[in-house]
C-alpha cells in the first residue's frame, strides 16, 4: 500500500531510505562529469580522424536499451552514417565501423563474444563497463573502456552510460552536446527533487504521486520522448514495481480500445464508472513531451487536444530548448520519482525487502 504521507516527511524518508538511494539517484551530474573525464583519458578524441561506415549500438539488458534508443533518436534520421541498434554485433561489422556497448552484467557472455568479434575484425569499440570482468577483458588492449567512477547501483547508471554514448557520438562529429551544461542541468534537477522540498514544488515527488495507484501509459510524442519514456518504464520497474505501457503516440492512437479507455479517464464517463467494471479507470495516460522546437510544440498541442484527460510530462521551462539537456533532465526525474514511489510503496527497503538486493 502506498504511504503518500511519507513524501513530505523528510525525517521518515531518511529512515526508510536506509540504502541512501535518493542520494545516489541525485548523482547524475557527477556521473556525467566523471564520464567526460574518463572519455578524455580513454582517447575518444581519436575517433575524429575519420567518419565511420556505421555506428553499432549494442543494447544489452539494463539501462542500455533505453539509452541506445535515445542516442539513435537524438542523432535523428539525418545522421550522415547508418546507426544500428542490436543485441549482438552484426555479421558485417568490420574495420570501418564503430561499436558502442554497455552492460549491467560484467560477466555478460553474449557481449563479451561480440566485443571479441568486433575487435578481431578491426572495429573501433567503446565500452561503458567496469574495468574488470570478461567484457572488459574481451576488449583488453583494443577497446576504449570508460568505467564508471561514481559508485551507484546499475539501475541508476543512466547518466554514465548516456554521457559515454554522447561522448562517442560527439567525437565522431555525429552529435553536438555541452557536457558541462548537461551536468549542471542534472544537478539542478537533483536539487529541485531534494527530500526537504514539498511535493507541490518537488517535480520528482509530484511525478511519483501522479504515477501512483493507476497503471501508467507512457506515450512519447516523438522518438526522443518515447526513448525517455522507455527509461521511465525501466526505472519504475526497478524501484517501484510498477508496470507500464510505452509507445509513441501515433502508435498508441492505432490501439483504439486502449486509447479510448485512456481518453475516458477523468471524463464524465469515468466519474460515474465502477472501477471494478471499467478497466480504463485503472489507467492513466501520460504524454511525454520534450518539446524543444516549434514542431514539437505543434505535436504537443495536437496530442493534448485529442487526449485532454492525459497528464503532460515535460522537463519544464527551466531547461533550455535543447533535446540532449531536456531528455537528460526528464530521465533523471523518472529515476528520482521511481525511487520516491518505491520508498512510499515499500518496494524499496520496506518490509520484506531483501538485504542483499542493494549489493
Helices and strands as residue ranges (DSSP letters): G 4-8, H 10-16, H 21-25, H 28-42, G 44-49, E 54-59, H 64-75, E 82-86, E 97-102, H 109-120, E 124-128, H 134-138, E 144-145, G 154-156, H 158-171, H 179-192, H 203-211, E 215-220, H 223-239, E 244-248, H 249-254, H 256-264, H 268-271, G 279-282, E 283-288, H 294-306, E 311-313, H 323-345, G 355-358
